[in-house]
Amino acid sequence: MRVGEAMNTLDWAWQSTRPYKEEISLLIGLLTAGYILYGIARAGNFISEVAFEPHEGWFVRTSQWLRGVARVLLLSWYAPALLFAFPRRRFIGARYYIELQILQPRVTRPSRRDYTEREYVRRLEKAQAGEVRRRKRVRQLLRERLTEEPGIAVAAMVWLLRQLRLARADEQPLGPVAIADFPQLDDSRTKIKRYFEALERRALAKAEDPDRFLTEARFESGYIAPIFLITGLVNRFADEDGWNLVLDNYRRLIEKDAFYAPELRELRSFLFNCWLLWGPSIQPCSCEAWAIGEDPSSDLMIQYGYGDENNSIDILIKGGLSLDFRAKLSAILNRRANDQVDKPFNIHAAPFVATGRFRWGPSLSDAEISAAQALVRGGSDASRRQPMNGRLVLECRHNDVTVAGSASPASGYYSAYLWLMFLIQDAQGRSFHAEPWKNLFVIFEHGNIADATTYHTLKEQLVAKACATLATVLAEGDRPAEVGGSKGPLRLAYACAFDDSNCGEGDDALFRPDRLGRRSPQGAVTFEETTILAMLRRGLQNLPEDHVLRSGRLVLPTEGASGPANPYSSCHLPEIIEQFYADLVEVA
């Protein structure tokens, strides 16, 4: 009886609304249209904020917003059902569009003034053909991703199933986008920054990954190097600004430094400047400065690049230390035949295929990055942090970083600065300057760290250069300096090197090279360390007893012993160089 009464009530309600059927249909239509327009406007506003440079004035902002809306409508051409989807789904489509514009940037057109007319035409045609291929690829990728986005009916059903806990909230995984150009990614830093800032303003739910790209990227050709790039001046301040800062302002930073001979002051200044200009790298260490999160043996952030350390990104390998990745990488860097002697085998960069999602360095939390790598976030001091100096980070699971197979032939080339550093001190072992960076004397060599013989030879060449340079510095260091300078002989104390953090207190570089076997004329095999410091020690042993480098004025750490904490270890170089940046800008 109750069922019958309910049916009668429903029938009465339906009959009573029939006179207003047109009005109700119109209201539903208007609400639906308004809902759709709201989603289009929201997604268009997001695209306009990220894709275009911000400008003042309502006219420019309105025109950019209209361009953003036009791009949202274009997305519906790739997936017509997206036009009637929920605003959230359309917003996801807008995110895909922006990410693909970043991951697949426009092909740069050549400059006419750089080439002959014939060469310019050839390069222009090549660039135009490349841009056509890029646009076609972006259209394919958009269609692939947006056709995965369900229409409103399907989305409503999925939402209902999730509320009833009959379906998981995970997004359907999509295939990664192949990336071939490392430098263009760094050129997109401004747009990437705007992208993550726009996401942050919208306070998205955690399930929507507001601090990561939705799109996975895959690098088929790249080298993993267990080092961390200290951002060079050119990379940090842009080409023109970096050069101007050095040329116009650096002189004023040192013009009053008269603690030792002006010749040494000029040499020290030039070497430090030149070393830093393009960006050197340092090795991860076992000390606390490199610990990430609560578990210091879990994640690993190192370098992934192509051709050169300054053409690289930071790769955050989840589980890179706690699982087998570190052992796998160490084995590849030290691969050799069991009975191999007299032939160098150690390298410091190897080809890997990496798949992951990009993140913006300044968005990383304190628990996701080590103190030594704070430059990724734009600086270690939060009050002076500059987000635009932050860097792009590729976050990968450890099993998504694999050794490149034979199908991806490696070039065997990845270059980096090989360097060693000393402190300029007085006869009592005291540094002259309150600014730590002014006490550093660096000697370097640019070398290929992906080929064993070249890598080893250039380390030997660096040591030979260092011995000649240090001998000259110490031989001329007895002369009195300008007024107010040191009157006694100088000392040079070893600070650190490319492959040796010299951190002290038992800590050491995480990826030390294996020892090299040497066969004597009698057939016996002995093993020698191949670090730059070990090579320097052997080089000094071959010098005469009365040589200036064996006089006690060149101070090296005690072999086989770990000294106290070293404030000039490579682990402290990022903060020392941050202070140099601050001093450089302050004097400008």
Secondary structure as UniProt FT lines:
FT   HELIX           2..17
FT   HELIX           18..20
FT   HELIX           21..51
FT   HELIX           58..78
FT   HELIX           80..84
FT   HELIX           87..103
FT   HELIX           112..114
FT   HELIX           117..146
FT   TURN            147..148
FT   HELIX           152..163
FT   TURN            164..165
FT   STRAND          177..179
FT   HELIX           182..187
FT   HELIX           189..201
FT   TURN            202..203
FT   HELIX           206..208
FT   TURN            210..211
FT   STRAND          217..219
FT   STRAND          223..225
FT   STRAND          228..229
FT   HELIX           233..237
FT   HELIX           239..254
FT   TURN            255..256
FT   HELIX           262..278
FT   STRAND          281..282
FT   HELIX           288..290
FT   TURN            296..297
FT   STRAND          300..305
FT   STRAND          307..308
FT   TURN            309..310
FT   STRAND          312..318
FT   TURN            319..322
FT   HELIX           325..333
FT   TURN            338..339
FT   STRAND          350..360
FT   HELIX           361..363
FT   HELIX           366..368
FT   HELIX           371..377
FT   HELIX           382..384
FT   HELIX           387..389
FT   STRAND          392..397
FT   HELIX           398..400
FT   STRAND          401..403
FT   TURN            406..407
FT   STRAND          414..425
FT   TURN            427..428
FT   HELIX           436..439
FT   STRAND          440..448
FT   TURN            449..450
FT   HELIX           452..476
FT   TURN            477..478
FT   TURN            483..484
FT   STRAND          491..497
FT   TURN            498..499
FT   TURN            505..506
FT   STRAND          516..519
FT   TURN            521..522
FT   STRAND          525..528
FT   HELIX           532..541
FT   TURN            545..546
FT   HELIX           548..550
FT   TURN            551..552
FT   STRAND          554..555
FT   TURN            559..560
FT   TURN            567..568
FT   HELIX           570..572
FT   HELIX           573..587
//
